[in-house]
Amino acid sequence: MKIAFLLFNQMTSLDFVGFYDSVTRLQTMGYCPDLSWDICALEENVSDDRGIHYHIETVQPPLAAYDMVFVPGGIGTRKLKDDKTFTDWLSTAQAVPIKVSVCTGSLLFGGAGFLHDRQATTNPSALDLLGEYTEKAQAKRIVQDVKSDTIITGGGVAASIDLGLYVCEFLSDRQTALVIADKMDYPYYF
């Protein structure tokens, strides 16, 4: 399994790191030794919404080569959801079997055309914006929609660790997710 973590300017780092830390433990703890990932963006350097800078080594890859695409949220999503360069790139993930977002990252899935007639969630403050892309927007912490592919979306920024553990369980099993939560000293995943 190969994951593309998509970063962009004015994202929220906790959206990315909470999920990244949880899911990559599947590989580092030996549960999914074949798991690999790339941190991707449209440019070599991006900054989050509070000034953390990331150097990107995988710039604008075709996303169809991945098994999962993950998109964080952040204030930058408000512009990117209408940015043709970004949404055209993200739309190369159309055939990717698992698409995951947290917070307002789901707005980017909407902008790329992935959410028509699909269940999804986002930060509660952006549910009205999500409603522009799907009539099935839900005010829940985690929403999984399965059709020909799987779209899993998480609520606000604090949901990123829960979402990561949920995906660990989805890719492996419940016991694995619980062990990872324990190693993270995260007592809230039930």
N, C-alpha and C positions, 0 to 999 in steps of 0.2 A: 504494500500500500504506500502510495506517495501523495503527500499533502503539499498544497501550495498555500502558504500564509500570505495574504495580500495586504500590504501596508500602503499608506498614503498620507499626504500632508494633512495635518489637523485631525488625525485619528486620536482616539483615547488609548493610551498605552495599556491601561489595566484590561481593557477589552481584549487586547492581543495577548498579553502576558499571562493572564489568568487561564485562558484556554490553552495556550501554548505549553505552559508548565504542566498542566494536567495530562494532555494528550501525548506529548512527547515522552512522558514517563512510561507509556506502553512499550516503547523501544528501550529506553535506558534501564528499565527494571526487568527486561527480558521477556515480557509478555507477547510482544509482537516484534521479533528481531528483524523482520524485513521492512518495518516501518521506516520511511525516510521522508524528508521534507526540504522544501526550499522556502526562503523568505523572499518574496517577490514584490516588485513595484514597477511603476512606469518610468522611474528615474533612479539614479544611483544613490541619491540621498533624500531622505524624507525626515520631517520633524513632526512630533505629535503636537497636540493642542496646548502643551505646557512647556515646550522647548527641549524635549529629549530628542536627540538626533540618531537616526539609524542609517548605517551604510548598507546598501543593498547590493548583493552580488549577482542575483538573478533578476535581470531587468527585462520586463515585458515578454516573458516566455509565452508560447501558445499554451493556454490552460487546459486544452483537451488532453494533454499528456498526463494529467493527474487523476487520481482516484477520489480526491477530496479537495475542495477549495474552501478556505475559511476567510471571512471578511469581518474585521472589527467595525465598531461604530466610531462616532465622534462628530464634532461640529462640521468637519470637512465633508461629511456625507451630503450635507444640504446642497453643496455646489456640484459634487461629483455625480449625484444621481441624474443630473442633466448634462453632464460633460460627455460629449459623444466619443472622444478619444478613450476615456476610461470605460464607459459602458460598452463600447465596441470590443475593447480588450476583454472585459469581464464576460461578455457574451460568447467568447471562445470557449467558455466552460459549459456551454449548453449540454454537451454529452457527458459531463463529469457526473458519476453516479451519486456522489454525496456532496451537498452544498450546505455549508454551515455559516451562520452569522450571529453576531451578538449585538445588542443595542441597535443603533440606527444603521448598522451594516445591512440590515434587511431592506432598507431603502435603496441600496445599491443593487441588490438582487431585483428589486422592483424596476429600477431604471434599466437593467439589462434584459428585462422581459421574462424573468423566471417565475413571477408570482401570480400570473393570471390564473384565477380559479384555484389558488393554493392557500392553505392555512399558514399563517405566520404571525410572529409577534415582533415587538421592538420595545425601545424605551417607552414607558407609559406616556411621556410627554410628546411623543411623536406618532402615536396611534392614528391621529387624523391624517398625517402625511402618508403612512402606510396604507391607509384606506384608498389612496389614489391608485394603488397597484393591485389591490385585492379586496373583495367584499368579505373575505374571511379573516380579516385582522382580528386578533384575539389579545386580550389583556391577561396574558399568562406568563409565567417565568420561562417556560420552555414549551415550544410547539414543534411537533414533528409531523410533516406531511409526506406521505409516500404515494407516488403515482408511478411513472416509469423511472423516476429517480427519487432520491430522498432529500428533502430540504428540512433542516433543523435550525430553528431560530431561537435566540434567547432574548430575554427582556433587557433591562438596564444594565449598566456597567457591572454592578455587583453580581450579576448572573453569570459572569464569564467563567468562574471556577466551577459552578454547578453545571454549566453547559459542557465544559471540558470533561467532567466526570461522567456526565450523561453519555457523551460520545465514547468515552472509554468503555462504558457498559455496553453501548450499541455495537462497538467493534469487537469486544471481548465477552465479558460477562459481569454480572453484578459483583461477585466476590472480588474480581480484579479491580473494579472501580472502588470498592470499599477499602482494599489494601492501599491503593494509590492515595485515596483521601486520608487514610491514617498516616501514611508517610509524609503527606503534606501538612499534617496536624490540622486537618480541616474537619471539624466536628459536625458540619451541617448537612452532609450528603446522606440521605436516608434512602 
